[in-house]
Amino acid sequence: MDTIRAAMNLPTEIRLGVPSAPHLCSAAEPGDGGAAFQGRGFLPRRQPRAALEGRAPVTTAGVLTHGRILLVAFFLVLSVRIPGAEAAPAANTPSRLQVIVDAAVSGTLEEFAAKQLQSNQLAVTLVDLRDPAKPVQASYRGGEQIYPASVVKLFYLVAAHQWMEEGRLKDTPELRRAMRDMIVESYNEATHYIIDLLTGTTSGPELPEREIDEWFEKRNAVNRYFVSLGYTNINANKKPWCEGPYGRETQSIQRHKPSRNMLTTDATARLLTEIVTGRAVTAKRSSEMLELMKRNPATTSKDPDDQAHGFTALGLPPGAKLWSKAGWTSQTRHDAAYVELPGGARFVLVTFTTDHANERGIIAAIAKRVVAGLSPSQ
């Protein structure tokens, strides 16, 4: 790692998805049902004290009639079906989903304790999408800012589609090629081209102070867009590098803070959920974005660390469908995944890990436990 990179604490980026071997560069719980379901409404009414003392006669026929009425009422109540109750998923409330996340994290920390995996080296956000109109979310350290590596490319992809939708960016074959290469192959150079188009800035020689500040104001356009949508704790205004930034890119890193891209698993999961549910820009554009993220874990690959095989895919059962965007550097290993299981469960799972970049099993261990927690037998 060269002097400037070490001084700026920049990680070595790793390209994902290339055919060759890895190349270093880049609501409350439901109630108890009330008195009726506890039986309190169906206890036989006590006889008045005067009757028990013999001061007022109580006929057997009256007791039998009253008993029959109660018995019929009891069976009528038992036969009442609450619409949709029998189909309610096991994890359809935030508290239940949180149990799944907490168990996945604790189990993974225990599994990798011998490899010194610490609780602050992991962040997870899970979104249950079995009812896409009512997503349910739970997380572990979901609001912690972490360097996202190539996962940030999802934010640039959405911004590009928004710019095109507004007519600020022309839809050209070259732009489409770059968007594909940015997501499918995770090429950094394609990302650079898109950032230049989004912000009206380019890399190049250093600039005078006034000009570099004006340059940075333009470069911050993607951040402003996502802030306008209510996103917090993110920074998406830097290019991902292989060998490292130079010139005005280095100048801006040193002058403008934060000096790195930063995301949270919560923000990433929100964005991916919006893409999956057709709410990112437009439904048509969301579909186009999702198509670029489609992976096929069933295929073979010479690269065990490509996006279809080296991340969340390792923890999925046969027949699962996967859409994802991974990020991998010398310091981090992340994945943002949308999964459809053969049993019908659908979920977004975003897992960020730090200081265990070459440990392929951590993200897979989280995924396996989430799948088990969401399965109908649980």
HELIX and SHEET records of a PDB file:
HELIX    1   1 THR A    3  MET A    8  1                                   6    
HELIX    2   2 GLY A   34  GLN A   38  1                                   5    
HELIX    3   3 ARG A   40  PHE A   42  5                                   3    
HELIX    4   4 ARG A   49  LEU A   52  1                                   4    
HELIX    5   5 THR A   60  SER A   79  1                                  20    
HELIX    6   6 ALA A   85  ALA A   87  5                                   3    
HELIX    7   7 PRO A   94  GLU A  111  1                                  18    
HELIX    8   8 ALA A  113  LYS A  115  5                                   3    
HELIX    9   9 SER A  119  GLN A  121  5                                   3    
HELIX   10  10 ALA A  149  VAL A  152  5                                   4    
HELIX   11  11 LYS A  153  GLU A  166  1                                  14    
HELIX   12  12 PRO A  173  ARG A  180  1                                   8    
HELIX   13  13 ASP A  181  GLU A  185  3                                   5    
HELIX   14  14 ASN A  188  THR A  199  1                                  12    
HELIX   15  15 GLU A  209  ARG A  219  1                                  11    
HELIX   16  16 ALA A  221  SER A  228  1                                   8    
HELIX   17  17 ARG A  248  ARG A  255  1                                   8    
HELIX   18  18 THR A  265  VAL A  276  1                                  12    
HELIX   19  19 ALA A  283  LEU A  292  1                                  10    
HELIX   20  20 THR A  312  GLY A  315  5                                   4    
HELIX   21  21 GLY A  361  LEU A  374  1                                  14    
SHEET    1   A 2 GLU A  13  ILE A  14  0                                        
SHEET    2   A 2 LEU A  24  CYS A  25 -1                                        
SHEET    1   B 6 VAL A 136  TYR A 140  0                                        
SHEET    2   B 6 LEU A 122  ASP A 128 -1                                        
SHEET    3   B 6 ARG A 346  THR A 354 -1                                        
SHEET    4   B 6 THR A 332  GLU A 340 -1                                        
SHEET    5   B 6 LYS A 321  TRP A 328 -1                                        
SHEET    6   B 6 LYS A 294  ARG A 295 -1                                        
END                                                                             
